[in-house]
Amino acid sequence: MDAAEVRRRWREIQGGFVDGPGESVLEADALAAEITEALVTALERRRAALRAAWDGDEKADTETLRLALREYRAFIHRLNGDEG
C-alpha cells in the first residue's frame, strides 16, 4: 500500500466521521493495522536480506562482514529515527 492510497483512505475515513463516528474509528483502526502489518513485513524482509548476505558463510571474509555491519548500522539508525 503506497502513501497516496493511505492518504486517500484516511480522507474517506475522516470524511465519514460526522455520519458514522463509530464506523470511522473502526476503519481507522483497520487502516492502522494494515499499515503496521505492511511495515513489519517490510522490516522482516530487509533483515532477512541483511542476514542472507553473511549467514551460513563461516568463511566470510572481513570485507563481506564489514559491509554487512555497515548495512546493519544504516538499518538500525533508520529504525531508531537517527539521521546518520
C-alpha positions as CSV (number, residue, x, y, z in Angstrom):
1,M,0.0,0.0,0.0
2,D,1.5,3.3,-1.1
3,A,1.3,6.7,0.7
4,A,-1.2,8.1,-1.8
5,E,-3.6,5.2,-1.1
6,V,-3.2,5.6,2.7
7,R,-4.0,9.4,2.3
8,R,-7.0,8.6,0.1
9,R,-8.4,6.1,2.6
10,W,-7.7,8.4,5.5
11,R,-9.6,11.2,3.8
12,E,-12.6,8.8,3.3
13,I,-12.4,7.7,7.0
14,Q,-12.2,11.2,8.3
15,G,-15.0,12.4,5.9
16,G,-17.3,9.7,7.2
17,F,-16.9,10.7,10.8
18,V,-19.9,13.1,11.0
19,D,-22.3,10.5,9.7
20,G,-20.8,7.4,11.5
21,P,-18.2,8.2,14.1
22,G,-18.0,4.7,15.4
23,E,-17.6,3.2,12.0
24,S,-14.9,5.8,11.2
25,V,-12.9,4.8,14.3
26,L,-13.2,1.1,13.4
27,E,-12.0,1.9,9.8
28,A,-9.1,3.9,11.2
29,D,-8.1,1.0,13.4
30,A,-8.2,-1.3,10.4
31,L,-6.1,1.0,8.3
32,A,-3.6,1.3,11.2
33,A,-3.4,-2.5,11.4
34,E,-2.8,-2.8,7.7
35,I,-0.1,-0.2,7.7
36,T,1.6,-1.8,10.8
37,E,1.5,-5.3,9.2
38,A,3.0,-4.0,5.9
39,L,5.7,-2.2,7.8
40,V,6.6,-5.2,9.9
41,T,6.7,-7.4,6.8
42,A,9.0,-4.9,5.0
43,L,11.3,-4.7,8.0
44,E,11.4,-8.5,8.3
45,R,12.3,-8.8,4.6
46,R,15.1,-6.3,4.9
47,R,16.5,-8.0,8.0
48,A,16.4,-11.4,6.2
49,A,18.2,-9.9,3.2
50,L,20.9,-8.5,5.5
51,R,21.3,-11.8,7.2
52,A,21.5,-13.7,3.9
53,A,24.5,-11.6,2.9
54,W,26.7,-13.3,5.5
55,D,24.8,-16.1,7.4
56,G,25.9,-19.6,6.7
57,D,29.2,-18.5,5.3
58,E,31.6,-19.5,8.1
59,K,34.5,-18.3,5.9
60,A,33.0,-14.9,5.2
61,D,35.9,-12.6,4.6
62,T,36.5,-9.4,6.6
63,E,35.2,-7.2,3.7
64,T,31.9,-9.1,3.5
65,L,31.5,-8.8,7.2
66,R,32.4,-5.1,7.2
67,L,29.8,-4.4,4.5
68,A,27.2,-6.4,6.4
69,L,27.9,-4.4,9.6
70,R,27.7,-1.1,7.7
71,E,24.3,-2.2,6.3
72,Y,23.1,-3.2,9.8
73,R,24.2,0.2,11.1
74,A,22.2,2.0,8.5
75,F,19.2,-0.3,9.2
76,I,19.3,0.3,12.9
77,H,19.8,4.0,12.6
78,R,16.7,4.2,10.4
79,L,14.7,2.1,12.9
80,N,15.8,4.4,15.7
81,G,15.0,7.6,13.7
82,D,18.6,8.7,13.6
83,E,19.8,10.8,10.7
84,G,23.2,9.1,10.3
